[in-house]
């Protein structure tokens, strides 16, 4: 009698597990994308770099989209990563993951980050999500040019996903300096990153790429 009760409990647990796996694997992940309205002036999604993966029998999913600026002089890109996990990631852990992702990806690109330049903060995107960001200055060691990097993250509870966006812009080329791509990545209507550059660009506008990410 006792054995039958144990077998019944095990059978129920297996059925629950199958049900949970079915729910997660049958549902499509809502990937975060940059609004088509602001993809202009040379910016486009590089579909060849689109990446998706799943783990734990489909219970955890990851989709990565990469947007690039079509230039060999001031290369720039924005990678938008969408994660769907069994339990939504803690936002502090998500921010730590963002910092780790920046450090690993920049090391692969021969970029030395100036850790002393790191600035953290919060802002609200067009979709009303409050995000946490970190910005670095750095140097691309192989060509000795200046770069800027931003990592920004948030949880989208409407879609049940966690988002990590990594933006990169090379801002010098020999003696020339240009911050227009960097501005395009980070600007928003609140002028969160408020300063003027030497060449007159202001970081204010509703058409910033990260500001216009759609995740639900």
C-alpha distance (Angstrom), angle and dihedral (degrees) to the residues before:
residue distance angle dihedral
X1 . . .
X2 3.78 . .
X3 3.81 90.8 .
X4 3.79 91.5 52.5
X5 3.82 90.0 53.2
X6 3.82 91.4 51.5
X7 3.81 91.3 49.1
X8 3.79 90.1 49.1
X9 3.82 92.0 52.4
X10 3.82 91.0 47.9
X11 3.81 90.5 49.5
X12 3.82 91.2 50.7
X13 3.81 91.6 49.4
X14 3.80 90.9 50.2
X15 3.81 90.9 50.3
X16 3.82 90.5 50.0
X17 3.81 90.7 49.7
X18 3.81 91.5 49.3
X19 3.80 89.8 49.2
X20 3.82 92.9 50.5
X21 3.81 91.9 47.2
X22 3.81 90.2 49.2
X23 3.82 92.9 50.7
X24 3.81 93.7 49.4
X25 3.80 98.0 41.1
X26 3.79 96.1 43.7
X27 3.80 94.1 51.1
X28 3.80 118.1 82.4
X29 3.77 117.9 -126.5
X30 3.80 113.7 -118.3
X31 3.79 102.4 -130.7
X32 3.79 119.8 -150.5
X33 3.80 113.3 -117.6
X34 3.78 137.4 180.0
X35 3.79 110.2 -107.3
X36 3.81 111.4 -100.9
X37 3.80 88.5 -133.1
X38 3.82 92.5 72.8
X39 3.81 99.8 39.9
X40 3.78 98.1 104.8
X41 3.79 143.7 114.4
X42 3.79 94.2 53.6
X43 3.81 99.1 -38.6
X44 3.82 117.4 129.2
X45 3.79 141.3 151.3
X46 3.80 113.3 -97.8
X47 3.81 98.4 -140.2
X48 3.81 91.3 -171.2
X49 3.80 88.3 67.7
X50 3.80 94.7 50.4
X51 3.79 108.0 125.2
X52 3.79 134.2 -173.4
X53 3.77 132.4 175.6
X54 3.79 140.4 167.8
X55 3.79 135.5 -158.6
X56 3.81 138.6 -174.4
X57 3.80 93.7 39.6
X58 3.79 91.0 -51.4
X59 3.80 95.7 -48.9
X60 3.82 90.4 118.1
X61 3.80 121.4 45.2
X62 3.79 135.2 -177.5
X63 3.81 129.9 -170.4
X64 3.80 123.7 -177.8
X65 3.82 125.7 -167.2
X66 3.80 123.6 -173.2
X67 3.80 125.4 -154.5
X68 3.81 120.0 -166.7
X69 3.76 140.9 -170.8
X70 3.79 112.4 -127.2
X71 3.81 100.0 -124.4
X72 3.80 137.6 108.2
X73 3.81 92.4 -162.7
X74 3.82 101.3 56.5
X75 3.83 105.7 16.5
X76 3.79 113.9 -163.8
X77 3.77 136.5 168.9
X78 3.79 144.1 174.2
X79 3.79 122.3 -149.5
X80 3.81 117.7 -161.8
X81 3.81 115.2 -163.0
X82 3.81 122.2 -167.7
X83 3.81 120.0 -165.3
X84 3.78 127.4 -171.0
X85 3.80 114.2 -171.9
X86 3.80 135.4 171.4
X87 3.79 89.2 -102.8
X88 3.79 120.1 24.1
X89 3.80 112.1 -105.7
X90 3.78 120.1 -102.4
X91 3.83 107.9 -106.8
X92 3.80 93.4 -127.9
X93 3.80 90.0 52.6
X94 3.79 89.0 45.9
X95 3.81 90.9 54.7
X96 3.81 91.4 49.1
X97 3.80 88.4 50.6
X98 3.81 88.8 51.8
X99 3.81 92.8 53.1
X100 3.80 91.0 47.1
X101 3.80 90.8 49.2
X102 3.81 91.1 52.0
X103 3.79 93.3 49.9
X104 3.80 93.8 47.7
X105 3.80 95.7 45.2
X106 3.81 93.7 45.7
X107 3.78 91.3 49.9
X108 3.80 88.3 55.9
X109 3.82 89.4 52.7
X110 3.84 94.5 50.7
X111 3.81 91.0 -110.7
X112 3.79 120.8 150.0
X113 3.80 109.1 -152.1
X114 3.79 119.7 -145.8
X115 3.79 98.6 -133.8
X116 3.80 90.3 -170.8
X117 3.80 89.5 62.5
X118 3.81 94.0 57.5
X119 3.80 113.9 126.6
X120 3.80 123.4 -173.2
X121 3.76 128.7 -163.6
X122 3.79 149.7 134.6
X123 3.78 134.5 -106.9
X124 3.80 141.2 164.5
X125 3.80 120.6 -114.7
X126 3.80 128.0 -145.0
X127 3.82 89.6 -94.3
X128 3.85 89.0 57.5
X129 3.81 95.4 -110.6
X130 3.79 115.4 142.3
X131 3.79 109.6 -133.8
X132 3.79 138.4 -168.4
X133 3.80 117.7 -137.1
X134 3.78 140.6 -177.4
X135 3.82 125.4 -163.2
X136 3.80 127.5 -160.8
X137 3.78 137.1 -172.8
X138 3.76 115.4 -144.5
X139 3.78 148.0 161.7
X140 3.76 126.9 -120.5
X141 3.77 98.1 -133.2
X142 3.82 100.1 -157.3
X143 3.83 94.3 57.8
X144 3.83 99.9 20.2
X145 3.81 94.8 -125.4
X146 3.80 130.1 142.1
X147 3.79 121.4 -109.7
X148 3.78 137.3 -179.7
X149 3.80 126.2 -147.5
X150 3.79 133.3 -168.5
X151 3.77 128.5 -170.5
X152 3.80 116.6 -167.6
X153 3.78 129.1 177.3
X154 3.79 143.8 178.0
X155 3.79 144.2 153.8
X156 3.80 118.0 -109.2
X157 3.78 103.3 -154.1
X158 3.82 92.5 -179.0
X159 3.81 90.6 65.8
X160 3.82 96.4 26.6
X161 3.80 91.6 -122.3
X162 3.81 139.4 123.7
X163 3.80 119.7 -136.1
X164 3.82 131.1 -152.7
X165 3.81 117.9 -178.0
X166 3.82 120.8 -171.0
X167 3.81 118.3 -168.4
X168 3.81 124.0 -169.8
X169 3.80 130.2 -177.0
X170 3.79 131.6 174.4
X171 3.81 103.8 -143.9
X172 3.83 102.5 -177.5
X173 3.78 134.6 53.9
X174 3.79 114.4 -179.4
X175 3.80 103.2 -52.2
X176 3.82 95.2 -19.3
X177 3.80 122.2 98.0
X178 3.78 125.1 -165.2
X179 3.82 127.1 172.8
X180 3.80 98.9 175.9
X181 3.82 95.5 104.5
X182 3.78 91.3 46.2
X183 3.79 89.6 50.9
X184 3.79 90.9 50.2
X185 3.81 90.6 54.5
X186 3.81 98.6 48.3
X187 3.80 111.6 23.8
X188 3.80 124.2 113.7
X189 3.78 139.3 171.1
X190 3.82 92.4 -95.4
X191 3.82 93.9 56.4
X192 3.82 90.1 -126.5
X193 3.80 91.8 169.5
X194 3.78 93.4 46.6
X195 3.78 117.3 -177.3
X196 3.77 140.9 102.9
X197 3.76 121.1 -119.0
X198 3.78 124.8 -141.0
X199 3.79 90.0 -102.0
X200 3.78 94.4 53.5
X201 3.80 104.3 -103.1
X202 3.77 116.9 146.8
X203 3.79 120.3 -156.9
X204 3.78 96.3 -134.1
X205 3.78 127.4 111.3
X206 3.79 145.1 97.5
X207 3.81 93.9 -115.6
X208 3.82 99.9 75.5
X209 3.80 112.8 135.9
X210 3.81 99.4 -130.9
X211 3.80 91.4 39.5
X212 3.82 88.2 59.0
X213 3.79 100.0 47.3
X214 3.81 111.4 134.9
X215 3.81 115.1 -150.2
X216 3.82 104.3 160.8
